[in-house]
């Protein structure tokens, strides 16, 4: 499938190509002959416009209205944080949505497109899709996150007006879309129920590492600490991502279980990172934990290659209970054993490659790390299993077949 397979405009409120899921999809569709243009966030030192692997990229400058905190010391502080953070997200989402709409008008006139492919969040981008549906363009809703559940998990809510609005907004996305892409079977079931959509309208395209992106480095990087076992975490750090659980578990491991033979590298960035650094110091972990922030992929792979155990501390919450994490497959792609809280989709992905702990139990999490450190034979067996599973079933080379089928169906309903 080469020349003139179709023209696609993708919308992404994240950096490109740093968002691995979206870069996999965009480059895959481009390799099939689709003309792909993407509007993404512009991070520092990125250009407004460039072309990578045939994908045309336009970028909108990132705006952060205020510093988003994770630690709330009082009820008044919590109330104030919830108010200003909600206002901040609303402003940032509508700013990005407006920027996407204006840029899409230019792109439509200059290059044209037949399909608008929306990567959520935010679901406010559906207003752009609704506009273009009036002119006969097709709409693909790529469902990355359950926005209503993300709101509950991030702010510890149990419902309310904003939650109901987010459910309504999501329902509009699901009903309006010509085709829906879900990250796993849990999301697909939710999409069918909330959107009243048929099984044939939804394609599961799982998160999976690619062989090109996960090439092992030529040389392993030392942990920087002699005679220490290296623990590694990779991922975003928001209130719902569980790095606070991880720090508490490490404090228990080091000071209660007396395992000072560990050094933990926490790789990534996110709203909670500044407060997690403070928390790390307050727990007395600065000697044992290093936050790298955002680092080049080659350096990340070096740490991953040198890791003894990888960590997945996503706690049970309304979002995580249904979500699939790319870092789990990345750990497996390097043959690394991991410790995880026992969540449905994590267990589906990792199976025997992880030790599963009662959700949100930091003491058990610490004990699981200790026991795995003391059992190198088990670590090797788990790593070998994970490596085989990810490259035989869960890598991008396998899961991308559903994306190919989705677009063939979109452009040729008889397919």
Wavefront OBJ file of the C-alpha trace (Angstrom):
o trace
v 0.000 0.000 0.000
v 1.926 3.017 -1.182
v 1.041 6.143 -3.161
v -2.032 8.133 -2.106
v -3.361 5.702 0.473
v -5.033 8.674 2.171
v -4.316 11.883 4.078
v -4.462 11.958 7.879
v -4.258 14.824 10.366
v -3.422 13.780 13.952
v -3.942 15.965 17.036
v -1.794 15.322 20.120
v -1.449 17.364 23.304
v 1.992 15.961 24.010
v 5.446 16.155 22.492
v 6.183 14.357 19.234
v 8.077 12.089 18.622
v 8.599 11.714 22.397
v 5.133 10.169 22.790
v 6.069 6.620 21.811
v 2.533 5.352 21.138
v 1.707 8.189 18.758
v 5.087 8.094 17.025
v 4.658 4.360 16.427
v 1.229 4.934 14.891
v 2.215 7.939 12.778
v 5.388 6.386 11.374
v 3.616 3.076 10.737
v 0.825 4.733 8.771
v 3.361 6.791 6.848
v 5.264 3.626 5.938
v 2.009 2.217 4.513
v 1.694 5.174 2.163
v -0.644 7.444 4.101
v 0.257 11.131 4.137
v 0.402 11.934 7.849
v 0.461 15.407 9.369
v 0.463 15.904 13.130
v -0.173 18.896 15.388
v 1.587 18.416 18.727
v 2.889 20.377 21.689
v 6.146 22.234 21.236
v 8.707 21.473 23.892
v 11.804 23.566 24.521
v 14.305 23.555 21.638
v 11.827 21.947 19.229
v 11.073 23.634 15.927
v 7.636 24.865 14.925
v 7.644 22.724 11.803
v 9.678 19.745 10.621
v 9.346 16.420 8.825
v 10.456 13.103 10.368
v 10.281 9.773 8.502
v 7.748 11.215 6.114
v 5.503 12.630 8.866
v 4.882 16.382 8.678
v 4.847 17.973 12.164
v 3.491 21.323 13.351
v 3.941 22.319 16.990
v 1.996 24.626 19.302
v 4.011 26.190 22.160
v 3.311 24.532 25.492
v 1.609 26.707 28.105
v 1.554 25.901 31.833
v -0.696 28.342 33.628
v 0.594 27.422 37.071
v 2.823 24.950 38.910
v 0.852 21.771 39.503
v 1.607 20.367 42.928
v 1.106 16.890 44.333
v 1.506 17.465 48.067
v -1.414 19.154 49.848
v -0.679 19.997 53.459
v -4.116 21.131 54.668
v -7.803 21.023 53.744
v -7.661 24.673 52.704
v -4.593 24.020 50.570
v -6.336 21.014 49.020
v -9.413 23.089 48.156
v -7.290 25.886 46.684
v -5.181 23.404 44.705
v -8.251 21.705 43.270
v -9.771 25.026 42.212
v -6.710 26.520 40.546
v -5.580 23.242 38.969
v -9.018 22.674 37.448
v -9.015 26.222 36.081
v -5.492 25.721 34.801
v -6.310 22.520 32.949
v -9.441 24.049 31.418
v -7.414 27.011 30.151
v -4.577 24.840 28.824
v -6.946 22.401 27.093
v -8.945 25.114 25.382
v -5.767 26.997 24.433
v -4.429 23.863 22.749
v -7.801 23.104 21.156
v -8.037 26.606 19.680
v -4.452 26.408 18.420
v -5.179 23.037 16.796
v -8.303 24.373 15.132
v -6.528 27.380 13.630
v -3.591 25.300 12.447
v -5.931 22.656 11.029
v -7.595 25.285 8.845
v -4.210 26.156 7.341
v -3.230 22.498 6.933
v -6.538 21.695 5.252
v -6.092 24.514 2.764
v -2.383 23.866 2.155
v -2.188 20.066 2.190
v -5.675 18.693 2.705
v -6.717 15.720 4.819
v -9.486 13.137 4.780
v -9.227 11.802 8.342
v -8.920 13.628 11.649
v -7.222 11.291 14.135
v -7.655 12.565 17.702
v -5.371 11.317 20.489
v -6.969 12.095 23.841
v -6.757 13.743 26.312
v -8.122 16.359 26.043
v -11.521 15.396 24.717
v -12.188 19.071 23.945
v -10.538 18.315 20.612
v -13.835 16.667 19.632
v -15.175 20.146 18.818
v -12.700 20.245 15.928
v -13.800 16.791 14.822
v -17.452 17.879 14.894
v -16.633 20.861 12.680
v -14.887 18.743 10.057
v -17.554 16.045 10.141
v -19.862 18.716 8.692
v -17.626 18.731 5.612
v -17.561 14.967 5.195
v -14.213 14.239 6.820
v -13.819 11.062 8.858
v -13.007 11.023 12.558
v -10.854 8.469 14.399
v -10.958 8.603 18.209
v -7.760 7.109 19.662
v -8.727 6.489 23.284
v -5.537 6.800 25.355
v -7.039 7.734 28.733
v -10.409 7.519 30.471
v -10.671 11.250 31.158
v -13.402 10.978 33.800
v -11.465 8.289 35.675
v -8.270 10.316 35.276
v -10.011 13.217 37.010
v -11.164 10.980 39.875
v -7.710 9.434 40.276
v -5.790 12.681 40.101
v -7.917 14.584 42.601
v -9.256 11.766 44.778
v -12.850 12.571 43.830
v -15.872 10.266 43.789
v -18.085 12.062 41.263
v -19.440 15.566 40.836
v -20.252 17.981 38.048
v -16.848 17.879 36.361
v -16.867 14.087 36.382
v -20.295 13.999 34.738
v -19.243 16.560 32.143
v -16.136 14.517 31.273
v -18.303 11.411 30.828
v -20.593 13.409 28.519
v -17.634 14.732 26.527
v -16.234 11.215 26.169
v -19.622 9.918 25.031
v -19.696 12.591 22.315
v -16.257 11.434 21.126
v -17.383 7.816 21.020
v -20.684 8.509 19.280
v -19.233 10.914 16.704
v -16.239 8.786 15.691
v -16.292 6.766 12.488
v -13.822 4.419 14.120
v -12.440 3.989 17.648
v -8.984 2.757 18.648
v -8.700 1.348 22.183
v -5.504 0.509 24.045
v -6.791 -2.776 25.499
v -9.857 -4.979 25.892
v -10.910 -3.194 29.097
v -11.103 0.125 27.256
v -12.932 -1.557 24.376
v -15.624 -2.899 26.721
v -16.040 0.561 28.279
v -16.249 2.192 24.837
v -18.905 -0.262 23.701
v -20.993 0.385 26.821
v -20.633 4.166 27.052
v -20.693 4.900 23.348
v -23.290 2.257 22.416
v -20.916 1.161 19.678
v -20.596 -2.159 17.913
v -17.641 -4.477 18.348
v -16.721 -3.957 14.686
v -16.313 -0.182 15.215
v -13.508 -0.590 17.777
v -9.981 -1.846 17.119
v -7.618 -2.719 19.966
v -4.122 -1.378 19.312
v -2.080 -2.117 22.410
v 0.958 -0.218 23.648
v 4.054 -2.119 22.623
v 7.787 -1.433 22.194
v 9.393 -1.615 18.780
v 12.661 -3.354 17.960
v 13.962 -0.147 16.420
v 13.367 1.896 19.589
v 14.548 -0.693 22.109
v 17.951 -1.635 20.726
v 20.282 -2.482 23.633
v 23.218 -0.089 24.076
v 26.670 -1.270 23.071
v 27.955 -0.857 26.608
v 26.106 -1.180 29.902
v 26.046 1.824 32.172
v 27.029 1.293 35.800
v 24.566 2.428 38.431
v 27.042 4.926 39.815
v 27.023 3.122 43.175
v 29.545 0.355 43.849
v 28.164 -2.934 45.169
v 24.570 -1.772 44.834
v 21.614 -3.483 43.197
v 20.097 -1.181 40.596
v 16.331 -0.583 40.658
v 14.798 1.388 37.774
v 11.513 3.218 37.247
v 10.570 4.786 33.884
v 7.503 6.902 33.307
v 5.366 9.948 33.862
v 5.060 11.296 37.389
v 1.584 12.607 38.130
v -0.506 12.148 41.293
v -2.099 9.018 39.840
v 1.150 7.296 38.798
v 2.253 5.957 42.176
v 5.816 7.242 42.496
v 4.888 8.404 46.016
v 3.956 4.792 46.788
v 7.339 3.744 45.394
v 9.263 6.179 47.606
v 7.427 5.000 50.711
v 8.133 1.381 49.750
v 11.830 2.183 49.283
v 11.959 3.837 52.709
v 10.447 0.665 54.197
v 12.895 -1.516 52.255
v 15.948 0.457 53.332
v 15.127 1.409 56.910
v 12.703 -1.278 58.101
v 14.030 -4.270 56.153
v 17.615 -2.984 56.403
v 18.432 -3.334 52.705
v 20.887 -0.565 52.042
v 22.437 -2.406 49.102
v 20.122 -0.727 46.580
v 20.250 2.326 44.370
v 17.112 3.463 42.548
v 17.039 5.533 39.364
v 13.708 7.243 38.635
v 13.543 8.347 34.998
v 10.994 10.757 33.587
v 9.175 13.958 34.328
v 5.695 15.156 35.222
v 3.661 17.514 37.372
v 4.587 15.748 40.594
v 8.353 15.616 40.085
v 9.293 18.712 42.178
v 7.242 17.520 45.134
v 8.514 13.963 44.810
v 12.074 15.276 45.128
v 11.057 16.982 48.387
v 9.352 13.806 49.576
v 12.484 11.814 48.755
v 14.587 14.092 50.962
v 12.037 14.038 53.776
v 12.157 10.224 53.770
v 15.964 10.270 53.968
v 16.372 8.635 50.544
v 18.672 11.080 48.767
v 21.629 8.697 49.165
v 19.652 5.862 47.598
v 17.513 7.527 44.910
v 18.347 9.568 41.845
v 15.786 11.475 39.787
v 17.131 11.980 36.266
v 14.290 14.044 34.802
v 13.887 13.729 31.048
v 16.955 12.100 29.486
v 17.868 11.035 25.926
v 16.595 7.621 24.856
v 20.125 6.216 24.596
v 20.795 7.032 28.256
v 17.430 5.598 29.302
v 18.220 2.345 27.514
v 21.596 2.182 29.237
v 19.961 2.358 32.656
v 17.378 -0.199 31.599
v 20.081 -2.537 30.358
v 21.927 -2.314 33.696
v 18.844 -2.720 35.923
v 18.531 -5.677 38.282
v 14.825 -5.097 38.954
v 12.332 -2.710 37.307
v 9.508 -1.070 39.206
v 5.860 -0.519 38.278
v 4.178 1.195 41.253
v 0.914 2.221 39.539
v -1.622 1.970 42.372
v -5.188 0.780 42.120
v -7.431 3.731 41.250
v -10.322 4.392 38.848
v -7.923 4.999 35.920
v -5.136 2.502 36.553
v -7.491 -0.415 37.123
v -8.243 -0.415 33.367
v -5.020 0.908 31.830
v -2.008 -0.607 30.069
v 1.467 0.818 30.701
v 4.095 0.996 27.966
v 6.854 0.840 30.597
v 5.797 -2.706 31.537
v 6.493 -3.873 27.972
v 9.703 -1.840 27.844
v 10.962 -3.583 30.978
v 10.089 -6.946 29.420
v 11.806 -6.052 26.139
v 15.109 -5.961 28.039
v 14.392 -9.181 29.914
v 13.959 -7.467 33.269
v 11.867 -8.824 36.154
v 9.537 -6.332 37.786
v 7.482 -5.713 40.896
v 3.917 -4.451 40.326
v 0.693 -3.921 42.153
v -1.802 -6.562 41.053
v -3.913 -4.759 38.433
v -5.918 -6.526 35.710
v -4.219 -5.136 32.599
v -0.738 -5.220 34.144
v -1.185 -8.920 34.896
v -2.408 -9.516 31.327
v 0.686 -7.820 29.888
v 3.416 -9.146 32.176
v 2.020 -12.487 33.375
v 5.025 -14.408 34.780
v 7.455 -11.529 34.235
v 6.286 -9.714 37.382
v 5.833 -10.282 41.084
v 2.331 -9.086 41.990
v 1.562 -7.361 45.263
v -1.745 -6.478 46.914
v -2.701 -3.110 45.385
v -1.418 -0.048 47.249
v 0.305 -2.078 49.991
v 3.719 -0.433 50.296
v 5.027 -2.835 52.942
v 4.324 -5.854 50.736
v 5.836 -4.010 47.784
v 9.071 -3.537 49.738
v 9.097 -7.192 50.813
v 8.609 -8.284 47.186
v 11.635 -6.222 46.113
v 13.733 -7.728 48.915
v 12.721 -11.291 48.101
v 13.399 -10.815 44.408
v 16.826 -9.320 45.142
v 17.648 -12.491 47.098
v 16.573 -14.827 44.286
v 18.740 -14.266 41.174
v 17.587 -17.539 39.607
v 13.968 -16.414 39.776
v 14.896 -13.000 38.357
v 16.591 -14.645 35.375
v 13.613 -16.924 34.746
v 11.132 -14.034 34.954
v 13.226 -11.858 32.666
v 13.558 -14.610 30.090
v 9.798 -15.194 30.109
v 9.021 -11.475 29.704
v 11.506 -11.067 26.868
v 9.998 -13.969 24.942
v 6.419 -12.830 25.545
v 6.910 -9.234 24.475
v 8.803 -10.009 21.266
v 6.567 -12.900 20.243
v 3.195 -11.301 21.062
v 3.192 -7.728 22.395
v 5.775 -5.765 20.404
v 4.699 -3.002 18.043
v 5.536 -5.231 15.089
v 2.683 -7.511 16.227
v 0.076 -5.112 17.638
v 0.378 -2.652 14.718
v -1.479 -5.132 12.497
v -4.726 -3.974 14.091
v -3.933 -0.356 13.192
v -3.378 -1.413 9.588
v -6.712 -3.245 9.608
v -8.481 -0.260 11.181
v -7.401 2.105 8.423
v -8.101 -0.402 5.702
v -11.628 -0.669 7.102
v -11.942 3.117 7.322
v -10.996 3.681 3.694
v -12.545 0.459 2.381
v -15.617 -0.563 4.423
v -15.817 -3.811 2.455
v -12.412 -4.907 3.748
l 1 2 3 4 5 6 7 8 9 10 11 12 13 14 15 16 17 18 19 20 21 22 23 24 25 26 27 28 29 30 31 32 33 34 35 36 37 38 39 40 41 42 43 44 45 46 47 48 49 50 51 52 53 54 55 56 57 58 59 60 61 62 63 64 65 66 67 68 69 70 71 72 73 74 75 76 77 78 79 80 81 82 83 84 85 86 87 88 89 90 91 92 93 94 95 96 97 98 99 100 101 102 103 104 105 106 107 108 109 110 111 112 113 114 115 116 117 118 119 120 121 122 123 124 125 126 127 128 129 130 131 132 133 134 135 136 137 138 139 140 141 142 143 144 145 146 147 148 149 150 151 152 153 154 155 156 157 158 159 160 161 162 163 164 165 166 167 168 169 170 171 172 173 174 175 176 177 178 179 180 181 182 183 184 185 186 187 188 189 190 191 192 193 194 195 196 197 198 199 200 201 202 203 204 205 206 207 208 209 210 211 212 213 214 215 216 217 218 219 220 221 222 223 224 225 226 227 228 229 230 231 232 233 234 235 236 237 238 239 240 241 242 243 244 245 246 247 248 249 250 251 252 253 254 255 256 257 258 259 260 261 262 263 264 265 266 267 268 269 270 271 272 273 274 275 276 277 278 279 280 281 282 283 284 285 286 287 288 289 290 291 292 293 294 295 296 297 298 299 300 301 302 303 304 305 306 307 308 309 310 311 312 313 314 315 316 317 318 319 320 321 322 323 324 325 326 327 328 329 330 331 332 333 334 335 336 337 338 339 340 341 342 343 344 345 346 347 348 349 350 351 352 353 354 355 356 357 358 359 360 361 362 363 364 365 366 367 368 369 370 371 372 373 374 375 376 377 378 379 380 381 382 383 384 385 386 387 388 389 390 391 392 393 394 395 396 397 398 399 400 401 402 403 404 405 406 407 408 409 410 411 412 413 414 415
